[in-house]
Amino acid sequence: MRQEKPSRVTYEIEPQGELVKLTVTHENFAEGSATLPSISFGWPMVLASLKSILETGHPLPFAPPSHAAAAVAHVPA
């Protein structure tokens, strides 16, 4: 993955009344990117933990990825 060209992550924060909407866009992946399948597991965990921190003050505990999940994402465990 280090040999791939950089991709771009954009965060957009918008007020929605008394709430705030966070939109994360990750784009510009190289053709056949190995990064795209691996972040498909990463972003949901990161954003869920961010939500937990904002609501409770504590991040979610995460276990290392299992070999099965890593194989599906084509990532070395």
Secondary structure as the mmCIF struct_conf table of DSSP 4:
data_model
#
loop_
_struct_conf.conf_type_id
_struct_conf.id
_struct_conf.beg_label_comp_id
_struct_conf.beg_label_asym_id
_struct_conf.beg_label_seq_id
_struct_conf.end_label_comp_id
_struct_conf.end_label_asym_id
_struct_conf.end_label_seq_id
TURN_TY1_P TURN_TY1_P1 ARG A 2 GLN A 3
BEND BEND1 GLU A 4 GLU A 4
HELX_LH_PP_P HELX_LH_PP_P1 LYS A 5 PRO A 6
STRN STRN1 ARG A 8 GLN A 16
TURN_TY1_P TURN_TY1_P2 GLY A 17 GLU A 18
STRN STRN2 LEU A 19 GLU A 27
HELX_LH_PP_P HELX_LH_PP_P2 PHE A 29 ALA A 30
TURN_TY1_P TURN_TY1_P3 GLU A 31 GLY A 32
BEND BEND2 ALA A 34 ALA A 34
HELX_RH_AL_P HELX_RH_AL_P1 THR A 35 THR A 56
BEND BEND3 GLY A 57 GLY A 57
HELX_LH_PP_P HELX_LH_PP_P3 PRO A 59 PRO A 61
HELX_LH_PP_P HELX_LH_PP_P4 ALA A 63 SER A 66
HELX_RH_AL_P HELX_RH_AL_P2 HIS A 67 VAL A 72
TURN_TY1_P TURN_TY1_P4 ALA A 73 HIS A 74
#
